[in-house]
Amino acid sequence: MDVSSIPEDLAALDRWLCWRYEKRGDTYTKVPYNGTTGRHASSTDPATWTDLETAIEASKDYDGIGIALGDGLAGVDLDNSIGEDGELKAWAHDIVDRLDSYTEVSPSGQGVKVFLLGDIEGERSRRDLEDGHIEMYSEARY
């Protein structure tokens, strides 16, 4: 797992967890786990989070790693923002440029996630577009 592009300020936060795809009903979801204990983690319980190094080491037993949002750390999820050519769609490119923050490809490979310092009013904000959608979070997510 290449984490060399994660900014030092983000990497230094002890808000990391691992996740595994698990089937819930008819769909798969990313279930959070504590990389230290192997038990379920919670996006709202700091006792279940760990440092990045521990999450990376534990990630070999999981499908990925994530970071708990909140306390001034926000996330913007641009779903279906990568075109068939593998490039960001114009609407997503504009948002990524404007936010000018750490951005990574989503686990699905079809979108990107942008992490930034700040808070978003309300628990969640979502906007559906013709060929994708935007979700913004600053609390209780990873």
C-alpha positions in Angstrom: 0.0 0.0 0.0 1.5 3.3 -1.1 0.8 6.0 1.5 3.8 8.2 0.5 1.4 10.9 -0.9 -0.5 11.3 2.4 0.4 14.7 3.8 2.4 14.6 7.1 -0.3 16.5 9.0 -2.9 14.0 8.0 -0.6 11.0 8.5 0.2 12.2 12.1 -3.4 12.0 13.2 -4.4 9.0 15.4 -7.7 8.7 13.6 -6.9 5.7 11.4 -8.8 2.4 11.1 -9.0 -0.6 8.7 -12.0 -1.7 6.8 -13.3 -4.9 5.2 -16.1 -5.4 2.6 -18.9 -7.3 4.3 -22.3 -8.2 2.8 -25.3 -6.6 4.5 -28.5 -7.7 2.9 -28.0 -7.5 -0.9 -25.1 -5.1 -0.9 -21.5 -4.9 0.3 -20.4 -2.2 2.8 -17.1 -1.2 4.2 -17.1 -2.2 7.8 -14.5 -0.4 10.1 -12.1 -2.4 12.3 -9.5 -1.4 14.8 -6.0 -2.3 13.4 -4.7 -2.9 16.9 -7.4 -5.1 18.4 -9.1 -6.6 15.3 -12.4 -5.7 16.7 -15.1 -3.5 15.1 -14.2 0.2 15.1 -16.5 3.2 15.3 -16.3 6.5 13.4 -17.4 8.2 16.7 -15.2 6.4 19.2 -11.6 7.5 19.3 -10.7 4.5 21.5 -11.2 2.3 18.4 -8.8 4.3 16.2 -5.1 4.0 15.8 -2.1 5.6 14.2 -1.4 5.3 10.5 1.6 3.0 10.9 -0.5 0.5 12.8 -3.3 0.7 10.3 -0.9 0.1 7.4 0.7 -2.9 9.2 -2.7 -4.4 9.9 -4.1 -3.6 6.5 -2.8 -6.9 5.0 -5.7 -8.6 6.8 -8.3 -6.1 5.5 -9.4 -4.5 2.3 -8.2 -1.0 3.1 -7.6 1.7 5.6 -9.6 4.9 6.3 -9.6 7.9 8.6 -12.3 9.1 11.0 -13.6 12.5 10.1 -14.6 15.2 12.6 -12.8 17.6 14.9 -12.0 19.9 12.0 -11.3 17.1 9.4 -13.8 17.0 6.6 -14.2 14.8 3.5 -15.7 15.4 0.1 -16.7 12.2 -1.8 -17.1 12.7 -5.6 -18.8 9.5 -6.7 -18.8 8.4 -10.4 -16.3 11.2 -11.1 -13.8 9.2 -13.1 -14.7 8.8 -16.8 -14.3 5.7 -18.9 -11.0 7.2 -20.1 -9.7 7.0 -16.5 -9.6 10.8 -16.2 -11.6 13.1 -13.8 -14.8 14.4 -15.4 -14.9 18.1 -15.9 -17.2 18.8 -12.9 -15.0 16.8 -10.6 -11.8 18.3 -11.9 -13.2 21.8 -11.1 -14.1 20.8 -7.5 -10.7 19.1 -6.9 -8.9 22.2 -8.3 -10.9 24.6 -6.1 -10.5 22.5 -2.9 -6.7 22.2 -3.6 -6.2 19.5 -0.9 -5.2 15.9 -0.5 -7.2 13.7 -3.0 -7.2 10.0 -3.6 -9.1 7.5 -5.8 -12.0 5.8 -4.0 -11.8 2.1 -3.3 -14.3 1.5 -6.1 -12.0 3.2 -8.6 -14.9 5.2 -10.0 -14.6 8.3 -7.8 -12.3 10.4 -5.6 -12.2 11.5 -2.0 -10.8 14.9 -1.0 -9.7 15.5 2.6 -9.5 19.0 4.1 -9.4 21.0 7.3 -12.7 22.6 8.2 -16.3 21.8 9.1 -19.4 21.3 6.9 -22.7 22.7 8.2 -25.0 19.9 9.2 -24.2 16.2 9.4 -24.1 15.5 5.7 -24.6 17.4 2.5 -25.4 15.6 -0.8 -26.0 16.8 -4.3 -27.0 14.5 -7.1 -25.7 15.4 -10.6 -26.6 14.0 -14.0 -23.5 11.8 -14.1 -22.4 11.5 -10.5 -22.9 12.9 -7.0 -21.2 14.8 -4.3 -21.3 14.1 -0.6 -19.6 16.2 2.1 -19.0 15.1 5.7 -17.2 16.5 8.7 -18.6 14.3 11.4 -19.1 10.6 12.2 -17.8 9.1 9.0 -14.6 7.5 7.8 
